[in-house]
């Protein structure tokens, strides 16, 4: 918990460390985060979460809470009840990190179909979903591309960012070809440069993996992994 004498830097450091522990599924940290979340649902006043722990707690619930569908509904309830935009953004980030592909797909569709999410916040979901599950993110992008392009017409920065974040984690030739084919079939001149840069990133990742695969295999073999 934050103490009165602590500096903002120390508070941020604690949050960063806790987020990393959640990311690697540290059992003690995750269990405590989920317990605090559940207490906050029962008594929002006495068990209120401090803002510096939003990302930690919501992230633990989304990534490791079971069942995923239940956790999504709980996080969604908090989102709808909140008037704090910073808290809502943290919740969007958490919900888009859900590992279950069916539930993640539901999250992404909710974000554009419900009217609950500000258009300028959609890039948050694209960034995190694209990092954790690019296959689901890209399928969503393809399905909703007409809507996304219409909504962000004239706003090339957000349009380019959303498109790029949904595909930038790909690292196979098959996926590269699929992405190239999609944007060839759906030319978008206003973000051509951004897409070309992202395609080059994917090519670089493919090349790196190809060059390093023998070393990686050797290392893992020595570690009995």
C-alpha atoms as an extended CHARMM CRD file, in Angstrom:
* protein
*
       225  EXT
         1         1  UNK       CA              0.0000000000        0.0000000000        0.0000000000  PROA      1               0.0000000000
         2         2  UNK       CA              1.0820000000        3.5670000000       -0.6440000000  PROA      2               0.0000000000
         3         3  UNK       CA              2.3970000000        5.3620000000        2.4440000000  PROA      3               0.0000000000
         4         4  UNK       CA              2.0980000000        9.1240000000        3.0370000000  PROA      4               0.0000000000
         5         5  UNK       CA              5.8660000000        9.6390000000        3.1130000000  PROA      5               0.0000000000
         6         6  UNK       CA              6.5240000000        7.8410000000       -0.1660000000  PROA      6               0.0000000000
         7         7  UNK       CA              7.5310000000        9.7410000000       -3.2770000000  PROA      7               0.0000000000
         8         8  UNK       CA              5.6710000000        9.4060000000       -6.5540000000  PROA      8               0.0000000000
         9         9  UNK       CA              8.7500000000        7.6900000000       -7.9930000000  PROA      9               0.0000000000
        10        10  UNK       CA              8.6700000000        4.9890000000       -5.3220000000  PROA      10              0.0000000000
        11        11  UNK       CA              4.9560000000        4.4290000000       -5.8470000000  PROA      11              0.0000000000
        12        12  UNK       CA              5.5270000000        4.0260000000       -9.5820000000  PROA      12              0.0000000000
        13        13  UNK       CA              8.4340000000        1.6570000000       -8.9530000000  PROA      13              0.0000000000
        14        14  UNK       CA              6.2640000000       -0.5600000000       -6.7480000000  PROA      14              0.0000000000
        15        15  UNK       CA              3.5280000000       -0.6560000000       -9.3750000000  PROA      15              0.0000000000
        16        16  UNK       CA              6.0390000000       -1.5660000000      -12.0670000000  PROA      16              0.0000000000
        17        17  UNK       CA              7.4860000000       -4.4150000000      -10.0050000000  PROA      17              0.0000000000
        18        18  UNK       CA              4.0300000000       -5.7420000000       -9.1570000000  PROA      18              0.0000000000
        19        19  UNK       CA              2.9430000000       -5.5920000000      -12.8060000000  PROA      19              0.0000000000
        20        20  UNK       CA              5.9900000000       -7.6430000000      -13.7790000000  PROA      20              0.0000000000
        21        21  UNK       CA              5.2180000000      -10.1910000000      -11.0630000000  PROA      21              0.0000000000
        22        22  UNK       CA              1.6670000000      -10.4630000000      -12.3870000000  PROA      22              0.0000000000
        23        23  UNK       CA              2.9820000000      -10.8710000000      -15.9360000000  PROA      23              0.0000000000
        24        24  UNK       CA              5.0100000000      -13.9530000000      -14.9220000000  PROA      24              0.0000000000
        25        25  UNK       CA              2.1200000000      -15.3170000000      -12.8320000000  PROA      25              0.0000000000
        26        26  UNK       CA              3.7760000000      -15.0150000000       -9.4400000000  PROA      26              0.0000000000
        27        27  UNK       CA              1.2830000000      -16.9940000000       -7.3630000000  PROA      27              0.0000000000
        28        28  UNK       CA              1.4040000000      -14.8520000000       -4.2170000000  PROA      28              0.0000000000
        29        29  UNK       CA              1.0580000000      -11.5550000000       -6.0790000000  PROA      29              0.0000000000
        30        30  UNK       CA             -1.7320000000      -12.8150000000       -8.3310000000  PROA      30              0.0000000000
        31        31  UNK       CA             -3.6660000000      -14.3310000000       -5.4390000000  PROA      31              0.0000000000
        32        32  UNK       CA             -3.4670000000      -11.1130000000       -3.4240000000  PROA      32              0.0000000000
        33        33  UNK       CA             -4.4830000000       -8.9930000000       -6.4040000000  PROA      33              0.0000000000
        34        34  UNK       CA             -7.5190000000      -11.1680000000       -7.1630000000  PROA      34              0.0000000000
        35        35  UNK       CA             -8.5030000000      -11.2040000000       -3.4820000000  PROA      35              0.0000000000
        36        36  UNK       CA             -8.3770000000       -7.4040000000       -3.3520000000  PROA      36              0.0000000000
        37        37  UNK       CA            -10.4650000000       -7.1810000000       -6.4970000000  PROA      37              0.0000000000
        38        38  UNK       CA            -13.1060000000       -9.4790000000       -5.0720000000  PROA      38              0.0000000000
        39        39  UNK       CA            -13.2270000000       -7.4980000000       -1.8240000000  PROA      39              0.0000000000
        40        40  UNK       CA            -13.6990000000       -4.3050000000       -3.8150000000  PROA      40              0.0000000000
        41        41  UNK       CA            -16.7170000000       -5.8440000000       -5.5480000000  PROA      41              0.0000000000
        42        42  UNK       CA            -18.3340000000       -6.6350000000       -2.2100000000  PROA      42              0.0000000000
        43        43  UNK       CA            -17.5930000000       -3.2920000000       -0.5560000000  PROA      43              0.0000000000
        44        44  UNK       CA            -16.3650000000       -0.6470000000       -2.9650000000  PROA      44              0.0000000000
        45        45  UNK       CA            -15.9250000000        1.9610000000       -0.2330000000  PROA      45              0.0000000000
        46        46  UNK       CA            -13.9830000000        0.1820000000        2.5100000000  PROA      46              0.0000000000
        47        47  UNK       CA            -12.0340000000       -1.9720000000        0.0320000000  PROA      47              0.0000000000
        48        48  UNK       CA            -11.4880000000        0.7140000000       -2.6080000000  PROA      48              0.0000000000
        49        49  UNK       CA             -8.4620000000        0.1230000000       -4.8000000000  PROA      49              0.0000000000
        50        50  UNK       CA             -5.8920000000        2.9050000000       -4.9760000000  PROA      50              0.0000000000
        51        51  UNK       CA             -5.2720000000        4.1990000000       -8.4790000000  PROA      51              0.0000000000
        52        52  UNK       CA             -1.6350000000        3.0570000000       -8.4990000000  PROA      52              0.0000000000
        53        53  UNK       CA             -2.8510000000       -0.5490000000       -8.1500000000  PROA      53              0.0000000000
        54        54  UNK       CA             -5.5280000000       -0.4900000000      -10.8530000000  PROA      54              0.0000000000
        55        55  UNK       CA             -3.2580000000       -1.9000000000      -13.5430000000  PROA      55              0.0000000000
        56        56  UNK       CA             -1.8320000000       -4.5400000000      -11.2120000000  PROA      56              0.0000000000
        57        57  UNK       CA             -5.1590000000       -5.7810000000       -9.8600000000  PROA      57              0.0000000000
        58        58  UNK       CA             -7.1810000000       -5.6200000000      -13.0600000000  PROA      58              0.0000000000
        59        59  UNK       CA             -4.3480000000       -7.2010000000      -15.0210000000  PROA      59              0.0000000000
        60        60  UNK       CA             -4.1110000000      -10.1350000000      -12.5960000000  PROA      60              0.0000000000
        61        61  UNK       CA             -7.8610000000      -10.7120000000      -12.7380000000  PROA      61              0.0000000000
        62        62  UNK       CA             -7.9300000000      -10.6080000000      -16.5410000000  PROA      62              0.0000000000
        63        63  UNK       CA             -4.8150000000      -12.6900000000      -17.2150000000  PROA      63              0.0000000000
        64        64  UNK       CA             -5.0890000000      -15.3300000000      -14.5410000000  PROA      64              0.0000000000
        65        65  UNK       CA             -8.6100000000      -15.1990000000      -13.1090000000  PROA      65              0.0000000000
        66        66  UNK       CA            -10.8670000000      -18.1290000000      -13.8910000000  PROA      66              0.0000000000
        67        67  UNK       CA            -13.2510000000      -18.5950000000      -15.5290000000  PROA      67              0.0000000000
        68        68  UNK       CA            -12.3580000000      -15.9480000000      -18.1060000000  PROA      68              0.0000000000
        69        69  UNK       CA            -15.9750000000      -15.2200000000      -19.0250000000  PROA      69              0.0000000000
        70        70  UNK       CA            -16.8570000000      -14.4600000000      -15.3850000000  PROA      70              0.0000000000
        71        71  UNK       CA            -13.8360000000      -12.2130000000      -14.9560000000  PROA      71              0.0000000000
        72        72  UNK       CA            -14.6840000000      -10.3080000000      -18.1230000000  PROA      72              0.0000000000
        73        73  UNK       CA            -18.2010000000       -9.6860000000      -16.8670000000  PROA      73              0.0000000000
        74        74  UNK       CA            -16.8610000000       -8.5060000000      -13.5050000000  PROA      74              0.0000000000
        75        75  UNK       CA            -14.3590000000       -6.1310000000      -15.0920000000  PROA      75              0.0000000000
        76        76  UNK       CA            -17.0150000000       -4.9080000000      -17.4910000000  PROA      76              0.0000000000
        77        77  UNK       CA            -19.2870000000       -4.1420000000      -14.5510000000  PROA      77              0.0000000000
        78        78  UNK       CA            -16.5770000000       -2.0400000000      -12.9290000000  PROA      78              0.0000000000
        79        79  UNK       CA            -15.9600000000       -0.2870000000      -16.2540000000  PROA      79              0.0000000000
        80        80  UNK       CA            -19.6080000000        0.6430000000      -16.6910000000  PROA      80              0.0000000000
        81        81  UNK       CA            -19.9080000000        1.8580000000      -13.1000000000  PROA      81              0.0000000000
        82        82  UNK       CA            -16.8370000000        4.1000000000      -13.2940000000  PROA      82              0.0000000000
        83        83  UNK       CA            -16.7980000000        7.7600000000      -14.2820000000  PROA      83              0.0000000000
        84        84  UNK       CA            -13.0040000000        7.9440000000      -14.0310000000  PROA      84              0.0000000000
        85        85  UNK       CA            -11.4920000000        7.8720000000      -17.4980000000  PROA      85              0.0000000000
        86        86  UNK       CA             -8.0400000000        6.8050000000      -16.2760000000  PROA      86              0.0000000000
        87        87  UNK       CA             -9.6050000000        3.8470000000      -14.4920000000  PROA      87              0.0000000000
        88        88  UNK       CA            -11.5840000000        2.9610000000      -17.5920000000  PROA      88              0.0000000000
        89        89  UNK       CA             -8.4370000000        2.9290000000      -19.7240000000  PROA      89              0.0000000000
        90        90  UNK       CA             -6.7480000000        0.6100000000      -17.2180000000  PROA      90              0.0000000000
        91        91  UNK       CA             -9.7720000000       -1.6800000000      -17.3960000000  PROA      91              0.0000000000
        92        92  UNK       CA             -9.6820000000       -1.6810000000      -21.2100000000  PROA      92              0.0000000000
        93        93  UNK       CA             -6.0370000000       -2.6830000000      -21.1110000000  PROA      93              0.0000000000
        94        94  UNK       CA             -6.7790000000       -5.4690000000      -18.6610000000  PROA      94              0.0000000000
        95        95  UNK       CA             -9.7630000000       -6.8590000000      -20.5520000000  PROA      95              0.0000000000
        96        96  UNK       CA             -7.7950000000       -6.9510000000      -23.7900000000  PROA      96              0.0000000000
        97        97  UNK       CA             -5.1390000000       -9.1060000000      -22.0960000000  PROA      97              0.0000000000
        98        98  UNK       CA             -7.5710000000      -11.9600000000      -21.3720000000  PROA      98              0.0000000000
        99        99  UNK       CA             -5.9550000000      -15.1640000000      -22.5870000000  PROA      99              0.0000000000
       100       100  UNK       CA             -9.0660000000      -17.1190000000      -23.5470000000  PROA      100             0.0000000000
       101       101  UNK       CA             -9.3880000000      -16.4870000000      -27.3280000000  PROA      101             0.0000000000
       102       102  UNK       CA            -13.1860000000      -16.7550000000      -27.3520000000  PROA      102             0.0000000000
       103       103  UNK       CA            -13.5630000000      -14.2400000000      -24.5300000000  PROA      103             0.0000000000
       104       104  UNK       CA            -10.9030000000      -11.9470000000      -26.0100000000  PROA      104             0.0000000000
       105       105  UNK       CA            -12.8140000000      -11.9210000000      -29.2900000000  PROA      105             0.0000000000
       106       106  UNK       CA            -15.9220000000      -11.0020000000      -27.3180000000  PROA      106             0.0000000000
       107       107  UNK       CA            -14.0420000000       -8.1400000000      -25.6420000000  PROA      107             0.0000000000
       108       108  UNK       CA            -12.8980000000       -6.7260000000      -28.9680000000  PROA      108             0.0000000000
       109       109  UNK       CA            -16.3630000000       -6.8920000000      -30.5110000000  PROA      109             0.0000000000
       110       110  UNK       CA            -17.9110000000       -5.3120000000      -27.4190000000  PROA      110             0.0000000000
       111       111  UNK       CA            -15.4480000000       -2.4360000000      -27.6950000000  PROA      111             0.0000000000
       112       112  UNK       CA            -16.7770000000       -1.3780000000      -31.1110000000  PROA      112             0.0000000000
       113       113  UNK       CA            -20.3820000000       -2.5520000000      -30.9660000000  PROA      113             0.0000000000
       114       114  UNK       CA            -21.5550000000       -1.4340000000      -27.5240000000  PROA      114             0.0000000000
       115       115  UNK       CA            -20.9450000000        2.2990000000      -27.7020000000  PROA      115             0.0000000000
       116       116  UNK       CA            -19.3510000000        2.0860000000      -24.2430000000  PROA      116             0.0000000000
       117       117  UNK       CA            -15.8010000000        2.7850000000      -25.4030000000  PROA      117             0.0000000000
       118       118  UNK       CA            -14.5200000000        6.1240000000      -26.6580000000  PROA      118             0.0000000000
       119       119  UNK       CA            -13.2240000000        5.8560000000      -30.2080000000  PROA      119             0.0000000000
       120       120  UNK       CA             -9.8800000000        7.3800000000      -29.2190000000  PROA      120             0.0000000000
       121       121  UNK       CA             -9.3690000000        4.5620000000      -26.7020000000  PROA      121             0.0000000000
       122       122  UNK       CA             -9.7140000000        1.6960000000      -29.1760000000  PROA      122             0.0000000000
       123       123  UNK       CA             -5.9860000000        1.7430000000      -29.8360000000  PROA      123             0.0000000000
       124       124  UNK       CA             -5.4540000000        0.5610000000      -26.2400000000  PROA      124             0.0000000000
       125       125  UNK       CA             -7.2820000000       -2.6820000000      -26.9770000000  PROA      125             0.0000000000
       126       126  UNK       CA             -5.5640000000       -3.1080000000      -30.3460000000  PROA      126             0.0000000000
       127       127  UNK       CA             -2.1230000000       -2.6390000000      -28.7780000000  PROA      127             0.0000000000
       128       128  UNK       CA             -2.5390000000       -5.1220000000      -25.9380000000  PROA      128             0.0000000000
       129       129  UNK       CA             -4.6480000000       -7.6980000000      -27.7770000000  PROA      129             0.0000000000
       130       130  UNK       CA             -2.2220000000       -7.5440000000      -30.7010000000  PROA      130             0.0000000000
       131       131  UNK       CA              0.6950000000       -8.1860000000      -28.3680000000  PROA      131             0.0000000000
       132       132  UNK       CA             -0.9080000000      -11.0850000000      -26.5130000000  PROA      132             0.0000000000
       133       133  UNK       CA             -2.8900000000      -12.7310000000      -29.3000000000  PROA      133             0.0000000000
       134       134  UNK       CA             -2.1680000000      -11.2720000000      -32.7440000000  PROA      134             0.0000000000
       135       135  UNK       CA             -4.1980000000      -13.9880000000      -34.4820000000  PROA      135             0.0000000000
       136       136  UNK       CA             -7.3950000000      -12.9180000000      -32.7410000000  PROA      136             0.0000000000
       137       137  UNK       CA             -6.5300000000       -9.2340000000      -33.1320000000  PROA      137             0.0000000000
       138       138  UNK       CA             -5.9270000000       -9.5940000000      -36.8760000000  PROA      138             0.0000000000
       139       139  UNK       CA             -9.1290000000      -11.5710000000      -37.4270000000  PROA      139             0.0000000000
       140       140  UNK       CA            -11.0030000000       -8.8260000000      -35.6000000000  PROA      140             0.0000000000
       141       141  UNK       CA             -9.2610000000       -6.1570000000      -37.6840000000  PROA      141             0.0000000000
       142       142  UNK       CA            -10.2460000000       -7.8940000000      -40.9280000000  PROA      142             0.0000000000
       143       143  UNK       CA            -13.8450000000       -8.3620000000      -39.8390000000  PROA      143             0.0000000000
       144       144  UNK       CA            -14.2890000000       -4.7750000000      -38.6720000000  PROA      144             0.0000000000
       145       145  UNK       CA            -11.9760000000       -3.0480000000      -41.1330000000  PROA      145             0.0000000000
       146       146  UNK       CA            -14.7560000000       -1.2440000000      -42.9960000000  PROA      146             0.0000000000
       147       147  UNK       CA            -16.1560000000        0.1570000000      -39.7410000000  PROA      147             0.0000000000
       148       148  UNK       CA            -12.7200000000        1.0800000000      -38.3910000000  PROA      148             0.0000000000
       149       149  UNK       CA            -11.6980000000        2.8680000000      -41.5730000000  PROA      149             0.0000000000
       150       150  UNK       CA            -14.9710000000        4.7840000000      -41.6980000000  PROA      150             0.0000000000
       151       151  UNK       CA            -14.7670000000        5.8520000000      -38.0440000000  PROA      151             0.0000000000
       152       152  UNK       CA            -11.1630000000        6.9800000000      -38.2880000000  PROA      152             0.0000000000
       153       153  UNK       CA            -11.3860000000        8.5050000000      -41.7600000000  PROA      153             0.0000000000
       154       154  UNK       CA             -9.0700000000       11.4880000000      -41.8310000000  PROA      154             0.0000000000
       155       155  UNK       CA             -7.3480000000       10.4180000000      -38.6120000000  PROA      155             0.0000000000
       156       156  UNK       CA             -4.4100000000        8.5940000000      -40.0890000000  PROA      156             0.0000000000
       157       157  UNK       CA             -2.4680000000        8.4110000000      -36.8160000000  PROA      157             0.0000000000
       158       158  UNK       CA             -5.0510000000        6.3590000000      -34.9140000000  PROA      158             0.0000000000
       159       159  UNK       CA             -6.0580000000        4.3630000000      -37.9860000000  PROA      159             0.0000000000
       160       160  UNK       CA             -2.4560000000        3.4540000000      -38.6880000000  PROA      160             0.0000000000
       161       161  UNK       CA             -1.7440000000        2.6630000000      -35.0480000000  PROA      161             0.0000000000
       162       162  UNK       CA             -4.7240000000        0.3420000000      -34.6720000000  PROA      162             0.0000000000
       163       163  UNK       CA             -3.8820000000       -1.5100000000      -37.8770000000  PROA      163             0.0000000000
       164       164  UNK       CA             -0.1920000000       -1.7600000000      -37.0240000000  PROA      164             0.0000000000
       165       165  UNK       CA             -0.6820000000       -2.9480000000      -33.4490000000  PROA      165             0.0000000000
       166       166  UNK       CA             -2.9330000000       -5.8020000000      -34.5680000000  PROA      166             0.0000000000
       167       167  UNK       CA             -0.2450000000       -7.2830000000      -36.8250000000  PROA      167             0.0000000000
       168       168  UNK       CA              3.1800000000       -6.1810000000      -35.5990000000  PROA      168             0.0000000000
       169       169  UNK       CA              3.8340000000       -9.2790000000      -33.4370000000  PROA      169             0.0000000000
       170       170  UNK       CA              3.6180000000      -11.7080000000      -36.3550000000  PROA      170             0.0000000000
       171       171  UNK       CA              6.8530000000      -13.5420000000      -37.1190000000  PROA      171             0.0000000000
       172       172  UNK       CA              6.0780000000      -16.1860000000      -39.7540000000  PROA      172             0.0000000000
       173       173  UNK       CA              6.1270000000      -16.0730000000      -43.5290000000  PROA      173             0.0000000000
       174       174  UNK       CA              2.5630000000      -17.3830000000      -43.7260000000  PROA      174             0.0000000000
       175       175  UNK       CA              1.2350000000      -14.5350000000      -41.5960000000  PROA      175             0.0000000000
       176       176  UNK       CA              3.3280000000      -11.9900000000      -43.4750000000  PROA      176             0.0000000000
       177       177  UNK       CA              1.7820000000      -13.1790000000      -46.7500000000  PROA      177             0.0000000000
       178       178  UNK       CA             -1.7100000000      -13.0430000000      -45.2120000000  PROA      178             0.0000000000
       179       179  UNK       CA             -1.2260000000       -9.4690000000      -44.0070000000  PROA      179             0.0000000000
       180       180  UNK       CA              0.2400000000       -8.3710000000      -47.3410000000  PROA      180             0.0000000000
       181       181  UNK       CA             -2.6850000000       -9.9050000000      -49.1890000000  PROA      181             0.0000000000
       182       182  UNK       CA             -5.2280000000       -8.2240000000      -46.9430000000  PROA      182             0.0000000000
       183       183  UNK       CA             -3.8520000000       -4.7220000000      -47.4000000000  PROA      183             0.0000000000
       184       184  UNK       CA             -3.3590000000       -5.3200000000      -51.1010000000  PROA      184             0.0000000000
       185       185  UNK       CA             -7.0660000000       -6.1590000000      -51.3200000000  PROA      185             0.0000000000
       186       186  UNK       CA             -7.9710000000       -3.2110000000      -49.0660000000  PROA      186             0.0000000000
       187       187  UNK       CA             -5.6800000000       -0.3570000000      -50.1380000000  PROA      187             0.0000000000
       188       188  UNK       CA             -5.5530000000        2.4630000000      -47.6140000000  PROA      188             0.0000000000
       189       189  UNK       CA             -3.3410000000        5.2250000000      -49.0190000000  PROA      189             0.0000000000
       190       190  UNK       CA             -3.3990000000        7.3690000000      -45.8920000000  PROA      190             0.0000000000
       191       191  UNK       CA             -1.5890000000        4.7060000000      -43.8390000000  PROA      191             0.0000000000
       192       192  UNK       CA              0.4980000000        3.0530000000      -46.5410000000  PROA      192             0.0000000000
       193       193  UNK       CA              3.7570000000        4.2140000000      -44.9620000000  PROA      193             0.0000000000
       194       194  UNK       CA              2.7530000000        2.9080000000      -41.5320000000  PROA      194             0.0000000000
       195       195  UNK       CA              1.7140000000       -0.4690000000      -42.9200000000  PROA      195             0.0000000000
       196       196  UNK       CA              4.9320000000       -0.7670000000      -44.9400000000  PROA      196             0.0000000000
       197       197  UNK       CA              6.9680000000       -0.0070000000      -41.8100000000  PROA      197             0.0000000000
       198       198  UNK       CA              5.0720000000       -2.6790000000      -39.8960000000  PROA      198             0.0000000000
       199       199  UNK       CA              5.5550000000       -5.2190000000      -42.6740000000  PROA      199             0.0000000000
       200       200  UNK       CA              9.2790000000       -4.5070000000      -42.5360000000  PROA      200             0.0000000000
       201       201  UNK       CA              9.2080000000       -5.1250000000      -38.7830000000  PROA      201             0.0000000000
       202       202  UNK       CA              7.5690000000       -8.5040000000      -39.3860000000  PROA      202             0.0000000000
       203       203  UNK       CA             10.2020000000       -9.3800000000      -42.0110000000  PROA      203             0.0000000000
       204       204  UNK       CA             12.9580000000       -8.4490000000      -39.5680000000  PROA      204             0.0000000000
       205       205  UNK       CA             11.4320000000      -10.6710000000      -36.8870000000  PROA      205             0.0000000000
       206       206  UNK       CA             11.1890000000      -13.5650000000      -39.3360000000  PROA      206             0.0000000000
       207       207  UNK       CA             14.8220000000      -13.1120000000      -40.3480000000  PROA      207             0.0000000000
       208       208  UNK       CA             16.0000000000      -12.9000000000      -36.7460000000  PROA      208             0.0000000000
       209       209  UNK       CA             14.1840000000      -16.0870000000      -35.7710000000  PROA      209             0.0000000000
       210       210  UNK       CA             15.5290000000      -17.8820000000      -38.8110000000  PROA      210             0.0000000000
       211       211  UNK       CA             19.1030000000      -16.8230000000      -38.0100000000  PROA      211             0.0000000000
       212       212  UNK       CA             18.8040000000      -17.5820000000      -34.3010000000  PROA      212             0.0000000000
       213       213  UNK       CA             16.7880000000      -20.8010000000      -34.3480000000  PROA      213             0.0000000000
       214       214  UNK       CA             19.8340000000      -23.0830000000      -34.0240000000  PROA      214             0.0000000000
       215       215  UNK       CA             21.1880000000      -21.1060000000      -31.0730000000  PROA      215             0.0000000000
       216       216  UNK       CA             17.7610000000      -21.0550000000      -29.4320000000  PROA      216             0.0000000000
       217       217  UNK       CA             17.3520000000      -24.8050000000      -29.8950000000  PROA      217             0.0000000000
       218       218  UNK       CA             20.8180000000      -25.4140000000      -28.4420000000  PROA      218             0.0000000000
       219       219  UNK       CA             20.1330000000      -23.2210000000      -25.4170000000  PROA      219             0.0000000000
       220       220  UNK       CA             16.7790000000      -24.8240000000      -24.6770000000  PROA      220             0.0000000000
       221       221  UNK       CA             18.2490000000      -28.2990000000      -25.0520000000  PROA      221             0.0000000000
       222       222  UNK       CA             20.9550000000      -27.4940000000      -22.5110000000  PROA      222             0.0000000000
       223       223  UNK       CA             18.3040000000      -26.1770000000      -20.1320000000  PROA      223             0.0000000000
       224       224  UNK       CA             16.2070000000      -29.3190000000      -20.6310000000  PROA      224             0.0000000000
       225       225  UNK       CA             13.3260000000      -27.1470000000      -21.8480000000  PROA      225             0.0000000000
